[in-house]
Amino acid sequence: MEYKTHIVTSMTFAVPMLSVTDELTVINLGAVVLGSLFPDIDHPRSYVGQKAKIVSRVTNKTFGHRGATHSLLALAIIYIMGNVFAQTYLAASLAYVPFWFAWGYLLHLLEDGFSRDGIRFFWPLQKKPWHLGGKFLRYKTSSLSEHIFFGFVVCLLLVEVKMLWQGQLESLFSGEFLSRLQTWLLELQNKLT
Ligand SMILES: [Zn+2]
């Protein structure tokens, strides 16, 4: 999936969630966007890979594309490290930035899971990739199917922005389960460390 499709798709899924938890800020939305690009650091020609060439080449040579960085293990490690960083250096008002970064990261993995090549969520234990959309609901990167999907998510995001403007988005569903998940994850990490 191209970086712009990752960004718009992830924003489409994140904006309602940020809105119902009353955490829709530029910083949290930025964290989602960064998280949705980060896994492709293992591809030197990807958008994020071109920004951090050395890290990208090393990651690519060590793990290959869609290896370690496209796994739930990497997601967990990055989330834990993000929380340690946030608790040490960031203000209390930014406590959920790592959560939203991890949310963007997870969305990237799910989005790649629908691609023709699939991904190995349980790397390094999993050898064969999973295809979340089965045999039929899958796309090839930069193909017509991806471009059509991109147009669809852009429209969806515009609808969300309109709803947000009209004050309808925050009451779309209850954000209580998300707030509980955020607290539970933080408590779990504090217990373990
Ligand atoms: Zn990817």
Boltz pocket constraint, residues with backbone or C-beta under 6 A from the ligand:
constraints:
  - pocket:
      binder: B
      contacts: [[A, 1], [A, 39], [A, 40], [A, 70], [A, 108], [A, 112]]
      max_distance: 6.0
